[in-house]
Amino acid sequence: MASDSIAEMRERLRAHWKTSMQRHPEAHRVVRWLSDSPPAAVRAEGAGSRRAGLARAEVACLTGMGLLGLAVWWWAMASAPRYSYGPQQDMGNNLYFPLLLAVAVLGGWLLPARARLMGFMLGLPGLLLSPFTAPRGDDDGLWILIVPMLVGFAFLLAIVADGAGRVRRWTSRRA
């Protein structure tokens, strides 16, 4: 492996990608939908002059969205007590969902090229931390439903951010 040239390794990667895409087309549809563009190996086969990978500014923006999603989750949900009995149950802050939707619209408008991925990055920290930090109310077992709800919400954030990015692209073409 150490003696392989870069061109040979690139060819092996292309062959692996094509084989994997034939075996699991549904997984690659999700990856392509989230990333807005096919992987570099597919793009290198003549998809144009678009450069491969993410720019530093895009990586910084995506990291910032993930950290913002983490901060909002921590403020709104993880800071609430895990168990709260009685009529005054503390189930987290109700601003979690509208706040992240507004940030998804803003992020999609500012960086429309990676809007879907930015929207998904907003919801990912809450989704990953929810089994450990979500408020559980009176411990009746219904708190576990937050995980599938957050999966749907992460995809909703990606769709909303993508919509904002499409509106921005559409308005910039009209101007």
C-alpha positions in Angstrom: 0.0 0.0 0.0 2.9 2.4 0.7 4.3 1.8 -2.7 1.1 2.6 -4.5 1.0 5.8 -6.5 -1.6 8.4 -5.9 -3.2 7.6 -9.3 -3.5 3.9 -8.4 -5.1 4.7 -5.1 -7.5 7.1 -6.9 -8.5 4.4 -9.3 -9.2 2.0 -6.5 -11.3 4.6 -4.8 -13.3 5.2 -7.9 -13.8 1.5 -8.4 -14.9 1.1 -4.8 -17.3 4.0 -5.1 -18.9 2.6 -8.2 -19.3 -0.9 -6.7 -20.7 0.6 -3.5 -23.1 2.8 -5.4 -24.4 -0.2 -7.3 -24.9 -2.3 -4.1 -26.4 0.5 -2.0 -28.1 3.1 -4.2 -30.4 4.3 -1.4 -27.6 5.2 0.9 -25.8 7.2 -1.8 -29.0 9.1 -2.6 -29.1 10.4 1.0 -25.4 11.3 1.0 -25.8 13.1 -2.3 -28.9 14.9 -1.1 -27.2 16.1 2.1 -23.9 17.2 0.4 -25.5 18.9 -2.6 -22.8 17.3 -4.9 -21.4 13.9 -5.6 -18.1 12.9 -4.1 -14.9 14.0 -5.7 -14.2 10.7 -7.4 -17.4 10.9 -9.3 -16.9 14.6 -10.1 -13.4 13.9 -11.4 -14.9 11.8 -14.2 -16.1 14.9 -16.1 -18.7 16.6 -14.0 -17.2 20.0 -14.7 -14.5 22.2 -13.2 -16.0 22.4 -9.8 -13.3 21.9 -7.2 -13.4 18.9 -4.9 -14.0 19.1 -1.2 -15.1 21.9 1.1 -13.4 25.3 1.4 -12.1 26.4 4.8 -14.9 28.9 5.0 -17.5 26.2 4.4 -15.9 23.9 7.0 -15.9 26.8 9.5 -19.5 27.6 8.7 -20.6 24.0 9.1 -18.7 23.7 12.4 -20.2 26.9 13.6 -23.7 25.6 12.8 -23.0 22.4 14.7 -21.7 24.4 17.7 -24.7 26.7 17.5 -27.0 23.7 17.5 -25.2 22.3 20.5 -25.4 25.6 22.4 -29.2 25.9 21.7 -29.8 22.3 22.7 -27.8 22.8 25.9 -29.7 26.0 26.7 -33.1 24.8 25.8 -33.3 21.1 26.7 -30.2 19.8 28.5 -30.3 22.5 31.2 -33.8 21.4 32.2 -34.0 18.9 35.1 -34.1 15.3 33.8 -37.1 14.3 36.0 -39.8 16.7 37.1 -42.9 15.3 38.8 -46.1 17.0 39.5 -48.2 19.7 37.7 -45.3 22.1 37.2 -43.2 19.8 34.9 -40.2 21.5 33.4 -39.9 19.9 29.9 -37.3 22.3 28.4 -37.6 25.6 26.7 -40.3 25.9 23.9 -38.0 28.2 21.9 -35.8 25.3 20.7 -37.7 24.5 17.5 -38.6 28.1 16.3 -35.0 29.3 17.1 -33.4 26.6 15.1 -35.8 27.0 12.2 -34.9 30.7 12.1 -31.2 30.0 12.2 -31.7 27.4 9.4 -33.4 30.0 7.2 -30.6 32.5 7.9 -27.9 29.9 7.3 -29.5 28.8 4.0 -29.7 32.4 2.8 -26.1 33.2 3.7 -24.5 30.0 2.2 -26.9 28.5 -0.3 -24.3 26.1 -1.7 -24.2 24.0 1.5 -27.7 24.8 2.9 -28.9 21.3 3.3 -25.8 20.2 5.2 -25.9 23.3 7.4 -29.6 22.6 8.3 -28.7 19.1 9.2 -25.7 20.2 11.3 -28.0 22.4 13.3 -30.2 19.4 14.4 -27.4 16.8 14.7 -26.1 17.8 18.2 -29.5 17.6 19.8 -30.2 14.3 18.1 -27.0 12.8 19.3 -27.2 14.1 22.8 -31.0 13.5 23.3 -30.8 10.0 24.8 -28.5 11.3 27.5 -29.7 14.9 28.2 -33.4 15.1 27.2 -35.9 16.0 29.9 -37.8 12.9 30.9 -40.8 14.5 32.7 -42.5 12.1 35.1 -40.5 9.1 33.7 -43.5 7.5 31.9 -41.4 6.3 29.0 -42.7 8.8 26.5 -39.5 10.8 26.5 -37.9 8.2 24.2 -40.2 9.6 21.4 -37.9 12.6 21.2 -35.3 10.7 19.3 -37.5 9.9 16.2 -39.0 13.4 16.5 -35.5 14.9 16.3 -34.6 12.8 13.3 -37.5 14.3 11.5 -36.7 17.7 12.8 -33.1 17.5 11.5 -34.4 16.7 8.0 -37.0 19.5 8.3 -34.1 21.9 9.2 -32.2 20.7 6.1 -35.3 21.2 3.9 -36.0 24.7 5.3 -32.4 25.8 4.9 -32.4 24.4 1.3 -35.6 26.3 0.6 -34.0 29.5 1.8 -30.9 28.8 -0.3 -33.1 28.2 -3.4 -35.0 31.4 -2.8 -31.7 33.3 -2.6 -30.4 31.7 -5.8 -33.7 32.5 -7.5 -33.8 36.1 -6.4 -30.2 36.7 -7.4 -30.8 35.3 -10.9 -33.8 37.6 -11.3 -31.9 40.7 -10.2 
